[in-house]
Amino acid sequence: MSSTTAAVNEARHSSLVPMIIIGVLFFIFGFVTWLNGPLITFVKLAFNLDDVNAFLVPMAFYLSYFFLALPSSFILRKTGMKKGMGLGLFVMAIGAAMFGQFVTMRVYPGALTGLFVIGAGLSLLQTASNPYISILGPIESGAQRIAFMGICNKVAGALAPFVFGALVMSNIDGLDKQIAAAASPAEKDALLASFASKVHLPYMVMAGLLVVLAIWVVRSSLPEIKPSSDNSERAIGHDKGSLFSFPHLWLGVLCLFVYVGVEVMAGDAIGTYGQGFGMSPAETSHFTSYTLIAMLIGYVAGLLLIPKFVSQQRYLAFSAILGVVFSIGTYVTTGYVSVAFVAALGFANAMMWPAIFPLAIKGLGRLTEFGSAFLIMGIAGGAVIPVLFAHLKQHFDFQGVFLCLMVPCYLYILYYGAAGHRVGQHARD
């Protein structure tokens, strides 16, 4: 065996263990994050809410990224990435325990606080893990590595609604009938309290598992990576002093903002979208899984095509065009066909995060942690756009609102993939 071949094999082996560990973390991200879709339906019934108040679930969850991503970057500078990831898992455990307890007590602000704390832990994890996996190898193939992480994420996300449905949402139509037939408000309240308490044990178990995972990550062989040396400004041929010298980063922050918005619309809001056609909560509770299955197919396609056959930026532009086409499809059809177009947006969305993130942090060097934190703040798009949908659909046709929110977002993503990622950079792709 030649020395070159041996070196290649050693490099692959050295990155395999970190890939597996980060893959486990992305599985956790996916399972927790994609519970928000069925949770919207759950809290609507358990707390007797309208759509606007039920959509505070994703709002509380995703706003935590906006407020805590930047502090996370400072924490990571003190703790290092590995200990920071362990801390993030522990914070998530606290949030899971809070959510389970407050829902059982039927205190909605407390439940939202629990979701915010879960999001706080995730913001720390995401701020560390995304740049970590992006610069674990060549930045040009960062989308491929993040796509592998995305498969871990979306497998968990596809499972989450089914697991939650089996443990919590079973016989929800029967519960609706029991509530309608309740002889008194006290009897109705007792039924809702019993239903709400179903989340207590699952979330307490989740909290325990997160603590175990936190200990495992901290004690694992996950190596530290220094972004300042592994993602140097020299990679793009110049040295700049502040984040404001990298316009492609700020355009990328906006791109991630609108991307997460359309991702949450396609994944978490699909149940509410289906109910707009008169479908029952039991029928729509698994719709999130269909979107995530479509995303899994998109990730596999991305793994096969990037960067061997197409660059990550061109695939991003192509995905944005698909998003526009599928969004128009939701409007010109009705019923299950329209819902199928919403689910198909999962395929269009799949490779967007894996492409946007490495393009946006390219060449940041010593500023990579801070740049990554601002990108993670862009996840707040998942709080804003779905809530706009919930408000506007009260006054306008829900299909028209969906179209008008989605198409401009995809057009901006198209711009970033085609040209925006190169703004301010001397090198050309």
ABEGO torsion letter per residue (X at the ends): XBAAAAAAAAAAAAAAAAAAAAAAAAAAAAAAAAAAAAAAAAAAAAAGBBAAAAAAAAAAAAAAAAAAAAAAAAAAAAAEAAAAAAAAAAAAAAAAAAAAAAAAAGBAAAAAAAAAAAAAAAAAAAAAAAAAAAAABBAAAAAAAAAAAAAAAAAAAAAAAAAAAAAAABGAAAAAAAAAABABAAAAAAAAAAAAAAAAAAAAAAAAAAAAAAAAAAABABBBBBAAAABBAAAAGBBBABAAABAAAAAAAAAAAAAAAAAAAAAAAAAAAAAAAGBBAAAAAAAAAAAAAAAAAAAAAAAAAOAAABBAAAAAAAAAAAAAAAAAAAAABBEAAAAAAAAAAAAAAAAAAAAAAAAAABGAEAAAAAAAAAAAAAAAAAAAAAAAAAAAAAABBAAAAAAAAAAAAAAAAAAAAAAAAABGBABBX
